[in-house]
Amino acid sequence: MGAQGQNTPQEFNLERLQGLYHLSPLGIALNNLEGAFIEANQAFCRITGYSLMELRSMDYWQLTPPKFKAQEMHQLAELRSNGQYGPYTKEYIHKFGHTVFVRLVGVLVTLKTGEQYIWSIVEDISTSISQQSHIRLMDNVFQNVLEGICITDASEKIIEVNQFFCDLTGFTRKDIIGQTPRMLASGKHSPDFYREMWTAIKENDSWRGELWNRRPDGDLYAIRLTITVLRNQEGAVTHLIGVLMDITRQKEQAIHMERMAHYDALTGIPNRVLLADRMRQAIAQNRRHKKMLAICYLDLDGFKP
């Protein structure tokens, strides 16, 4: 203490350093070169799950999974050579057995007596690693799901598509980004069809239906499309997500089956089933409008030749 009861600059600096040490959100630990713990702050205890008393009876290697031994030996060699190591990423084994991902830096301290110690600063990056892992998982699912996915902004400009979307539509990602889904239109649907679709989207924030699109080479393909609207907390539209399922084969099979049921396989002429269906429609229509229906029957001689 100073002569008048005030802290000297050295004492003030020491108290400030001690405050930073104990209150730091980063873990700080002091080890000897054999790895035994000498000191650790509260953040380091929180990261590892051990109390300071418990840590003082442990060494560095008890926190380190065996798979990191070679990496640790390399870091210790760097420490002896350069006086510091890191930053590098590794894992700790928490007191309760789970893995904690950490990023470390360290510095070698040599006392006047020649004794050497290691000050390490440790950052818990488990949350960041978990988020990155989750993002990678979602990206993997996005790219490998067997349905086309198209994401647009609120102005309907395409901002992202997956690989299946490109395979299905025939457009590359470079071709499609920044465009609108209207470039996929086949021309087979009337303006009323799209008008009703967008009316449903605006009213229900979603739409599901079937439609035909066209590839760059002119080929038509059928899809079952689901559109979902995403809104922010204020209720404003932020994105639209379209999920496309290729149903071309089913559509072609349905058309084929319908043709087989209604047309003669040899001549392609409508058969009796289609005739009966058209007759029922015509009779019903004329009854509604109270009109007459005329039927003409022709007998063709020598039809087969």
C-alpha positions in Angstrom: 0.0 0.0 0.0 1.1 3.6 -0.6 1.9 5.9 2.3 -1.6 7.4 2.2 -3.4 4.0 2.0 -3.7 4.1 -1.8 -2.6 1.3 -4.2 0.7 1.7 -5.9 0.6 1.5 -9.8 2.2 -1.9 -9.6 -0.5 -3.1 -7.1 -3.2 -1.5 -9.2 -2.0 -3.3 -12.3 -1.8 -6.6 -10.5 -5.4 -6.3 -9.2 -6.5 -5.4 -12.7 -4.8 -8.4 -14.2 -6.2 -10.6 -11.5 -9.7 -9.3 -12.3 -9.2 -9.9 -16.0 -7.9 -13.4 -15.3 -10.9 -14.4 -13.1 -13.6 -12.7 -15.1 -12.4 -13.5 -18.6 -15.0 -15.5 -20.7 -12.0 -17.3 -22.1 -10.5 -20.2 -20.2 -6.9 -19.6 -18.9 -4.8 -22.3 -17.5 -1.2 -22.7 -16.2 0.6 -26.0 -16.7 4.1 -27.2 -16.2 5.9 -28.9 -19.2 4.7 -32.3 -18.0 1.1 -31.1 -18.4 0.2 -30.9 -14.7 -2.3 -28.1 -13.9 -1.1 -25.4 -11.6 -3.8 -22.7 -12.0 -7.0 -22.2 -14.0 -9.6 -19.6 -14.0 -13.4 -20.0 -13.6 -14.0 -20.1 -17.4 -11.6 -22.9 -17.8 -13.3 -24.8 -15.0 -16.6 -24.2 -16.7 -15.3 -25.4 -20.0 -13.9 -28.7 -18.6 -16.5 -29.3 -15.9 -13.8 -29.7 -13.2 -13.1 -27.6 -10.2 -9.7 -26.0 -9.6 -9.0 -28.5 -6.9 -9.8 -31.4 -9.2 -7.7 -29.9 -12.0 -4.7 -29.6 -9.7 -4.7 -33.3 -9.3 -4.8 -33.9 -13.0 -2.7 -33.3 -16.1 -3.3 -32.0 -19.5 -3.4 -35.4 -21.1 -6.4 -36.5 -19.1 -8.5 -33.9 -20.9 -7.1 -34.8 -24.4 -8.5 -37.6 -26.5 -5.8 -40.1 -27.6 -6.4 -39.2 -31.3 -4.8 -35.8 -30.7 -1.6 -37.1 -29.2 0.5 -36.6 -32.4 -0.9 -33.1 -32.9 -0.2 -32.2 -29.3 3.4 -33.4 -29.5 3.8 -31.2 -32.6 2.4 -28.2 -30.7 4.7 -28.8 -27.8 7.7 -29.0 -30.1 6.6 -25.6 -31.7 6.2 -24.2 -28.2 9.8 -25.1 -27.2 11.1 -23.8 -30.5 9.1 -20.6 -30.9 8.0 -19.9 -27.3 4.3 -20.2 -28.4 1.8 -22.4 -30.1 -1.5 -22.2 -31.9 -4.1 -21.1 -32.5 -5.3 -24.6 -33.3 -8.5 -26.5 -32.8 -8.9 -29.7 -30.8 -11.3 -31.4 -28.3 -11.4 -31.8 -24.6 -13.1 -34.6 -22.7 -15.5 -33.0 -20.3 -15.9 -34.3 -16.8 -19.3 -35.7 -17.7 -17.9 -37.6 -20.8 -19.0 -35.5 -23.7 -16.8 -33.7 -26.2 -16.0 -30.0 -26.0 -14.5 -28.4 -29.1 -11.9 -25.7 -28.2 -9.5 -23.4 -29.9 -6.2 -22.9 -28.0 -3.2 -20.5 -28.0 -0.3 -20.8 -25.6 2.9 -19.2 -24.6 6.0 -20.5 -22.8 7.1 -18.7 -19.6 10.5 -19.1 -18.2 11.2 -18.0 -14.6 14.5 -16.6 -13.3 15.0 -20.0 -11.6 14.9 -21.6 -15.1 11.5 -23.4 -14.4 9.2 -23.3 -17.4 5.4 -23.2 -17.5 2.7 -22.9 -20.2 0.0 -20.3 -20.1 -2.9 -21.4 -22.4 -5.9 -19.5 -23.4 -8.9 -21.7 -24.4 -12.0 -20.7 -26.3 -15.1 -23.0 -26.2 -16.2 -23.2 -29.9 -18.7 -26.1 -29.4 -21.7 -24.0 -30.4 -19.9 -22.8 -33.5 -18.8 -26.3 -34.4 -22.4 -27.6 -33.8 -23.8 -24.8 -36.0 -21.3 -25.5 -38.8 -22.1 -29.2 -38.6 -25.8 -28.5 -38.7 -25.3 -26.2 -41.7 -23.2 -28.9 -43.5 -26.0 -31.5 -42.8 -28.7 -29.2 -44.1 -26.6 -28.4 -47.2 -26.0 -32.1 -47.7 -29.7 -32.9 -47.5 -30.5 -29.9 -49.8 -28.2 -31.1 -52.5 -29.0 -34.8 -52.3 -32.7 -34.9 -51.8 -34.5 -36.5 -54.8 -36.8 -33.5 -55.4 -36.0 -30.2 -57.0 -35.8 -27.3 -54.6 -36.0 -23.7 -55.7 -35.8 -20.7 -53.4 -36.7 -17.2 -54.5 -36.7 -13.8 -52.8 -39.8 -11.8 -52.2 -39.6 -10.4 -55.8 -39.6 -14.0 -57.1 -36.0 -13.9 -58.3 -34.3 -17.3 -57.8 -31.5 -17.2 -55.3 -30.8 -20.9 -54.8 -31.5 -24.3 -56.4 -30.3 -27.8 -55.7 -28.6 -30.2 -58.1 -31.8 -32.2 -58.7 -33.6 -29.0 -59.8 -30.9 -28.5 -62.4 -31.0 -32.1 -63.5 -34.8 -31.9 -63.8 -35.2 -28.6 -65.6 -32.1 -28.8 -67.8 -30.8 -25.4 -66.6 -27.4 -25.0 -64.8 -27.3 -23.1 -61.6 -25.5 -20.2 -63.3 -28.3 -20.0 -65.9 -31.1 -20.0 -63.3 -29.9 -17.8 -60.5 -31.3 -14.3 -60.7 -34.1 -15.4 -63.1 -37.7 -16.0 -62.2 -39.5 -19.4 -62.4 -41.5 -18.0 -65.4 -38.6 -19.0 -67.6 -39.6 -22.7 -67.0 -43.2 -22.2 -68.4 -44.2 -24.6 -71.1 -47.0 -22.6 -72.7 -49.5 -25.4 -72.1 -51.3 -23.5 -69.3 -53.6 -20.5 -69.8 -53.0 -17.2 -68.0 -56.1 -18.1 -65.8 -54.2 -21.1 -64.5 -51.3 -19.0 -63.2 -53.6 -16.3 -62.0 -55.6 -18.8 -59.8 -52.3 -20.3 -58.6 -50.9 -17.0 -57.4 -54.3 -16.0 -55.9 -54.1 -19.2 -53.8 -50.5 -18.5 -52.8 -51.4 -15.0 -51.6 -54.5 -16.2 -49.7 -53.1 -19.4 -48.1 -49.3 -18.9 -48.2 -49.0 -22.1 -50.1 -50.1 -24.0 -53.3 -49.9 -27.5 -54.5 -50.7 -28.8 -58.0 -49.5 -30.3 -61.2 -48.2 -28.5 -64.3 -46.0 -28.9 -67.4 -42.7 -27.1 -67.8 -40.3 -26.9 -70.7 -36.5 -27.6 -70.8 -34.1 -25.4 -72.8 -34.1 -28.1 -75.6 -37.9 -27.9 -75.9 -38.7 -31.1 -74.1 -41.8 -31.1 -71.9 -41.9 -32.6 -68.5 -44.6 -32.8 -65.8 -44.1 -31.9 -62.2 -46.0 -31.9 -58.9 -45.2 -28.5 -57.4 -45.5 -27.3 -53.8 -45.0 -23.6 -53.1 -44.6 -22.3 -49.6 -44.3 -18.7 -48.5 -41.9 -17.6 -45.7 -42.6 -14.5 -43.7 -40.5 -12.6 -41.2 -41.7 -11.6 -37.7 -43.4 -8.5 -39.1 -45.4 -10.6 -41.5 -43.6 -9.5 -44.7 -42.8 -12.1 -47.3 -39.1 -12.9 -47.4 -38.8 -16.0 -49.5 -40.8 -18.5 -51.5 -39.8 -22.2 -51.6 -40.8 -24.4 -54.5 -40.4 -28.2 -54.2 -40.7 -30.0 -57.6 -41.4 -33.7 -58.1 -40.9 -35.2 -61.5 -44.2 -37.0 -62.5 -43.6 -37.1 -66.3 -43.5 -40.9 -66.4 -46.8 -41.2 -64.5 -48.4 -38.6 -66.8 -47.2 -40.4 -69.9 -48.4 -43.8 -68.5 -51.8 -42.2 -67.7 -52.1 -40.8 -71.2 -51.0 -44.1 -72.7 -53.6 -46.0 -70.6 -56.3 -43.5 -71.5 -55.5 -43.9 -75.2 -55.5 -47.7 -75.0 -58.9 -47.5 -73.3 -60.5 -45.1 -75.8 -58.7 -45.7 -79.2 -58.3 -48.8 -81.4 -54.6 -49.9 -81.2 -54.4 -50.8 -84.9 -56.1 -47.8 -86.6 -56.0 -45.1 -83.9 -59.7 -44.6 -84.4 -61.9 -43.8 -81.3 -63.6 -47.0 -80.0 -67.0 -47.7 -78.6 -65.9 -46.7 -75.0 -64.9 -43.2 -76.1 -68.0 -43.0 -78.3 -70.3 -43.9 -75.3 -68.5 -41.3 -73.1 -68.9 -38.5 -75.7 -72.5 -39.5 -76.2 -73.2 -39.2 -72.5 -71.6 -35.8 -72.4 -73.5 -34.6 -75.5 -76.8 -35.8 -74.1 -76.3 -34.2 -70.8 -75.2 -30.9 -72.4 -78.2 -30.8 -74.7 -80.6 -31.6 -71.8 -79.2 -28.6 -69.9 -79.6 -26.3 -72.8 -82.8 -27.9 -74.0 -81.5 -28.6 -77.5 -81.9 -31.4 -80.0 -79.2 -34.0 -80.6 -78.7 -35.6 -84.0 -76.9 -38.9 -84.5 -75.7 -40.1 -87.9 -74.6 -43.8 -88.3 -72.5 -44.7 -91.4 -71.8 -48.2 -92.5 -68.5 -48.6 -94.4 -68.2 -51.5 -96.7 -64.7 -53.1 -97.1 -63.4 -51.1 -94.1 -60.6 -53.6 -93.3 -58.9 -53.5 -96.7 
